[in-house]
Structures are given as structure tokens and as C-alpha cells.
Amino acid sequence: MPVPEQPHGSHAYPPPQWGSRRLLGRVLDWVIGAVAMLLVLLLVLLLLWLSITQGTGSADAPAPGVTSPSPSGGPAMAPTPPSDLGEDEVWLGDISLNSSSVFAAGTPLEDVVGTGTDVTSGPDGLVARHLELTATVPFHVVAAQVGPGTTVGAAGGGEARVDTRVEALGRSLPVGATGSVEVVGGKLVMVPTSIDIGAPQFISDLLGDVVRELVTFEYAIEGLPDGVVLRSVEVVDGGFRAHLTGDDVRLVQ
């Protein structure tokens, strides 16, 4: 059966249900967009809250095992006096000594640097719980102990040189010896590693052992408080640089 033609100038309109579906789709798109914007806003607010706040108890207390530094960058806590400090005692904490020279018990020391830790002053004098001391023993002081006419100096390479005269086989011989310096029994000791007696090699070899014993020397630093022990030594320009330490050292009686 033929389909009747549409009158000229008329328009075809979609069925009514099509318009309802299109409207429903627009509403759903709007709802989804609104929900998404709400989630983004909540996330931003959460991040802002976390950035300007801290967990409970974290503002004032450091993490376990961590010591808060002092404003100056030093130790977090200042040293405290001993609990048994008497009323007639004065606790000084740490003290430092820097002097170009110190003369004690006839022994001159140069470029002296000392640090006393936990120092207490009382009826027993001035006592340091621990003492660190570094000083230079001049070469001429050690040379005078080795023997008359002896000179001592640096030989380079951390070694020292001794020039002296020794008696061997009834004769006086000029001897130059170099050797390493170490601490033995709390004393500064030099053991020659090379010896020159100004003679042919076979004579030096013949007399080497005898001369080595004569130019081997040891030196004890005198005038130090009891309990201070020589720990290490090195050869520097001008003398022997000694490092000494001690515990419970009475500095002044």
C-alpha cells in the first residue's frame, strides 16, 4: 500500500521517547562531573590539612633514639656536675690550656695544648677526670741527655738524626745515626736504622752493633702530673711532638 507523501514544507520529528533519553544522558553527565569535582575538592582539602598539621606528640618530642641539637649546633645537653659534689668543692666542667711554653721539673715544653674534662676543685686540689695533653720536647733537651756535644734533629720521613761521639775499642769516633722514634714503656725511644761513622763500609759493619747500642737513646718527659702517660710521638720541626693522656689527674694540689 503506497505511503502517503508528506506535505511540502513539513518536518519529521523524532518520537517522544528519543527526547527523554537524550535528557536523561545529559543529567547523568552532569551528575558524574559534579561527583568528580567534589572528589577533587576533597582531595585538595585533605592534602592541605596534612601539610599544615602534624601527628599528635610529634611537634615537641623527637623521634626515639634521636637527640635534638642545640641552637648552636653543639651537644644537646650541657655537662652536669657529679651528684656527689661537696659543698666545699667547685666543679669547672671542661678547661683548656694553650701555651707557647711550659717549664716543669727542669723540663721545657713548647707549643702546649691541653684539655681537662670534668674538672673539680676542692680540698684535694684541682682534679681532672680525663686529661689530654700535646706538647713538643725540643731537640736540644733530648740531645743534652744523650751526651755532651750531641745534636739531635729531624732526618725527614718521620725519622730523627743523632750526631755524637762514642768510645769504641779505646777510640773516640764521630757517629751519625738516623732512626725511627716510638713509645716504649711510657718513654720516647729512638732505635737507629742506619749508622755512619765516617769510615769504610767494612769498619762500619764491624762496629755497627757496638755503636748502635751507644747511640740508641730513651727519654722520659719529667715534671708531668701523676697518671699522665706518653701515648704517641712524632718528629716535627724543632722537636718531638708528644701526645699524653691520663685519668683522675691531680693538676694542682
Buried (B, 14 or more C-beta within 10 A) or exposed (E): EEEEEEEEEEEEEEEEEEEEEEEEEEEEEEEEEEEEEEEEEEEEEEEEEEEEEEEEEEEEEEEEEEEEEEEEEEEEEEEEEEEEEEEEBEBEEEBEEEEEEBEEEEBBBBBBEBBBBBBBBBEEEBBBBBBBBBBBBBBBBBBEEBBEEBEBBBBEEEBBBBBBBBEBEEEEBEBBBBBBBEBEEEBBBBBBEBBBBEEEEEEBEBBBEEBBEBBBBBBEBEEBBEEBEBBEBEBEEBBBBBBBBBEEBBBEE
